[in-house]
Each structure stands twice: as structure tokens, then as C-alpha cells.
Amino acid sequence: MKSIELFAGAGGLAIATANAGFEHEAVLEWDQNACDTIRRNKAAGLPHLHGCEVVQGDVSEYNFKQHAGTVGFVSGGPPCQPFSIGGKHKGMDDSRNMFPHAVRAVR
């Protein structure tokens, strides 16, 4: 089954979902160091990244419609800082709240 991963970090969840049989069309992450790690692992030939696009950028600006009809699984862990006890407790009013974009990806 084709998949995309949001908030990929350095690709740990991508490895797990690929080992479970999913084939990534794209992995999305904004952090350059994390994307560089994914790109290096892809260049080294790690099978869990074969054929996937590494998208470095803001998930809130990504057009998910290009995956309509081909992707059957969306994975990822939206940042929890807006809701964390250690955060500022702004929740839905925090600009870092990426949960709506995760829902948008699934839709």
C-alpha cells in the first residue's frame, strides 16, 4: 500500500512502516538536518526509502491532492508542544499546531 509520512524527523517511523509493508510516495519534514539524514540514507540504498520523495518544507503549505487516489495510509506524529504540559498551553491558538494539517492530509 502506498503511503506518505508527515513530520518524518530523521525517518524512524518511515523505517517501521516500510518494514510493515508500506511504500512511501513522500516523506515530509521541515528540519534540514533531519532531511539531510533521510537523503543520505536514501543515497546509501536503504530499502525503506526507495522511490520516495523527500519533501523539505512546511506541512501546512503542502498540496496533498497530488496523492489522491494513490495513497492509502498517512503516518506521522504532529508536534505536541501546543498541548504539552511543558508548553504555553495555547492549543488551537498556537501557530505550531499541526493537527489540522494532519487531518487535511487524511482527507
ChimeraX attribute file (.defattr): number of C-alpha atoms within 10 A of each C-alpha:
attribute: neighborCount
match mode: 1-to-1
recipient: residues
	/A:1	11
	/A:2	17
	/A:3	22
	/A:4	25
	/A:5	24
	/A:6	24
	/A:7	24
	/A:8	26
	/A:9	22
	/A:10	20
	/A:11	21
	/A:12	10
	/A:13	17
	/A:14	26
	/A:15	17
	/A:16	12
	/A:17	17
	/A:18	18
	/A:19	12
	/A:20	9
	/A:21	13
	/A:22	19
	/A:23	22
	/A:24	26
	/A:25	18
	/A:26	21
	/A:27	25
	/A:28	22
	/A:29	23
	/A:30	16
	/A:31	15
	/A:32	13
	/A:33	12
	/A:34	17
	/A:35	22
	/A:36	14
	/A:37	14
	/A:38	23
	/A:39	17
	/A:40	12
	/A:41	17
	/A:42	18
	/A:43	11
	/A:44	10
	/A:45	11
	/A:46	12
	/A:47	13
	/A:48	20
	/A:49	24
	/A:50	15
	/A:51	12
	/A:52	15
	/A:53	15
	/A:54	20
	/A:55	16
	/A:56	17
	/A:57	15
	/A:58	14
	/A:59	19
	/A:60	15
	/A:61	8
	/A:62	13
	/A:63	10
	/A:64	15
	/A:65	10
	/A:66	9
	/A:67	15
	/A:68	11
	/A:69	8
	/A:70	11
	/A:71	19
	/A:72	13
	/A:73	16
	/A:74	15
	/A:75	19
	/A:76	16
	/A:77	14
	/A:78	17
	/A:79	13
	/A:80	15
	/A:81	17
	/A:82	20
	/A:83	16
	/A:84	12
	/A:85	9
	/A:86	9
	/A:87	11
	/A:88	11
	/A:89	13
	/A:90	14
	/A:91	15
	/A:92	13
	/A:93	9
	/A:94	13
	/A:95	9
	/A:96	16
	/A:97	19
	/A:98	22
	/A:99	16
	/A:100	12
	/A:101	17
	/A:102	20
	/A:103	10
	/A:104	13
	/A:105	22
	/A:106	15
	/A:107	9
